Amino acid sequence: MLPCLNEAKKRTKNKVMVKKYKIDDNFRKLGLGKTYFIKTYGCQMNVHDSENIKAILEEMGFKESSGMENADLILLNTCAIRENAHNKVFGMIGRLKHMKEERPNIITGICGCMAQEEVVVNEILDKYRFLDLVFGTHNIHELPEILNKAIHNDKTEIDVKTIEGDIIEEIPVKRDSKYKAWVNIMYGCDKFCTYCIVPYTRGKQRSRRFGDIIKEVESLKDNGYKEVTLLGQNVNAYGKDLELDYDMSDLLEAVAKTGIERIRFVTSHPWDFTDKMINIIGKYSNIMPYIHLPLQSGSDRILKLMGRRYTKESYLNLFDKIKKTVPNVAITTDIIVGFPGETEEDFKDTLEIVDKCKYDSAFTFIFSPREGTPAAKMKDDISLKVKEDRLHRLNELVNKYAYEANLKYLGKVVPVLLENVSEKNGSMLAGYTDTMKLVNVKAPKEMLGQIVLVKINDVKTWSMDGEIA
């Protein structure tokens, strides 16, 4: 089954089906004596998808390999949002080809958002027929059946559904952390920003049932988890498709009342960020004072071309409301430079917003055209040199304010969830403050998984150092 871009654009009023995952007993021994390796690209949703894939494979008898060189099954879980991600994946596919030549019996495949792109699957059929399986974002729950076909057939098993999407509950999950967990609250997106491929690769907006989400959070809390992050392509729009009398603010309040110690959510769209939601965040101490609020551009003209449906004035009003209502809040953002038609004046409007907001950090990118999106067809006459210069100037400003934001923590005592051994220093632990600041802490490994008070004694642009207070 091949993907179709034109079909992926369609939105109907068809009811979203809620189904339960169940593995066929015939597939439970398919992976006995074999190992798997998954390479994940992209966003938090992709990371969580990989946690589901791992658990499904282990239900089939596979064991996780420490590296791809020794694995019997290698899957690339892919991201489609930028050209750079595409290039990395195809570079890795080239590496898989060499591995396949050396070990013909290994099973190789790709899944995720790139697999939902028509142009990608056509390229695989044209140049990379050595791959054994390709499946998309809508049928992870069918992996046992897809893998069984791939093992027993002599051709690439392509099973990519171009559908608006359903909701599959009770998919098993092998979580990467013992202390913090991703919790999907919705899937897909109906915003159709002109540059974004996500509505095509992830399907229409569909919210999980309120009770199913709360049940999952309560289970995580009972199993010792300290933090949950509520996931969705546009979490603020949660519940709008259900036509029921609750929304994201109601969900946040209900999750807060479970008593789990830390709650985060990503990603927000300024369009759906309500005053009620801001008030709930300010009201509950276990909803973390950290908000990712994508700007994309500070120019009203470019925002309109992007299909973002807000103005710089309405964005700044929202920003100010959040700052006034949520104590000690940290706000981060996404910004694209070099969008088709962006002038120097448009870019200066973006710099002006950054100067006003002084973000704690920002993810900044040069515009990357995605085939099939409206922006990919827009006239782009900005040279790469100009785009790179704008990105450099933007990053200088972002880095300046990121460092200034961190500097305010020097000498202060802040709560940190100690998550793992520090990559910087094996004798230290690393974790995040309530405001999502990375801290390396002098602490014994016995303190992993605890939320502790840490005194900050050194700050850098992207991290801090501290000791137990």
URLIN-V449005 format. One record per helix or strand. SS is the DSSP state (alpha for helix, beta for strand). FROM is the first residue (numbers start at 0). TO is the last residue. If there is no record, write none. Layout:
# URLIN-V449005
ss=SS from=FROM to=TO
ss=SS from=FROM to=TO
This chain:
# URLIN-V449005
ss=alpha from=4 to=7
ss=beta from=17 to=19
ss=alpha from=24 to=26
ss=beta from=34 to=39
ss=alpha from=43 to=58
ss=beta from=62 to=63
ss=alpha from=67 to=69
ss=beta from=72 to=77
ss=alpha from=82 to=101
ss=beta from=106 to=111
ss=alpha from=113 to=115
ss=alpha from=117 to=126
ss=beta from=132 to=134
ss=alpha from=139 to=151
ss=beta from=156 to=158
ss=beta from=166 to=168
ss=beta from=179 to=183
ss=beta from=185 to=186
ss=alpha from=197 to=201
ss=beta from=205 to=206
ss=alpha from=209 to=221
ss=beta from=226 to=230
ss=alpha from=234 to=236
ss=alpha from=247 to=256
ss=beta from=261 to=265
ss=beta from=267 to=267
ss=alpha from=269 to=271
ss=alpha from=274 to=282
ss=beta from=286 to=286
ss=beta from=289 to=292
ss=beta from=295 to=295
ss=alpha from=299 to=305
ss=alpha from=311 to=324
ss=beta from=329 to=336
ss=alpha from=343 to=356
ss=beta from=360 to=365
ss=alpha from=373 to=376
ss=alpha from=383 to=406
ss=beta from=412 to=420
ss=beta from=428 to=432
ss=beta from=437 to=441
ss=alpha from=444 to=446
ss=beta from=450 to=458
ss=beta from=463 to=467
